[in-house]
Amino acid sequence: MGSPVMWFEINSTDPARSREFYTRLFDWSSDAPPELGGYTLIDTGAPAETVGGGIGAADPDGLPPGILMYVRVDDLGATLARATELGGSVLAPPTKLPADNGSVAVLADPEGHAVGLWA
């Protein structure tokens, strides 16, 4: 089995402006539950088996603003190790998600593009 794209994330210096732009441009709906601290969940209106996403604030000490895709993998550590062998690097180590939603990590490909991993 391949590794499907599972989630997209738009990291922005102005999340409210980004939310307004993308929801109006693509007729997406959004929800910002208070427990997510300003992070907005995006519903693209596509069937349930398609990729969902979110819009949040870019961390000035973390990843730069941009669009990040998350790829489903079986083993974060093994995938990060393989990425390093292939010339990539680790940008964010494995981190547990709340509510038993798995764990995520972020790598950079050899050109510096950020790619999220989700296990």
Stockholm file with secondary structure:
# STOCKHOLM 1.0

chainA/1-119         MGSPVMWFEINSTDPARSREFYTRLFDWSSDAPPELGGYTLIDTGAPAETVGGGIGAADPDGLPPGILMYVRVDDLGATLARATELGGSVLAPPTKLPADNGSVAVLADPEGHAVGLWA
#=GR chainA/1-119 SS CCCCEEEEEEEESSHHHHHHHHHHHHTCEEECCGGGTTCEEEECSSCTTSCEEEEEECCTTSSCSEEEEEEECSCHHHHHHHHHHTTCEEEEEEEECSTTCCEEEEEECTTCCEEEEEC
#=GC SS_cons         CCCCEEEEEEEESSHHHHHHHHHHHHTCEEECCGGGTTCEEEECSSCTTSCEEEEEECCTTSSCSEEEEEEECSCHHHHHHHHHHTTCEEEEEEEECSTTCCEEEEEECTTCCEEEEEC
//
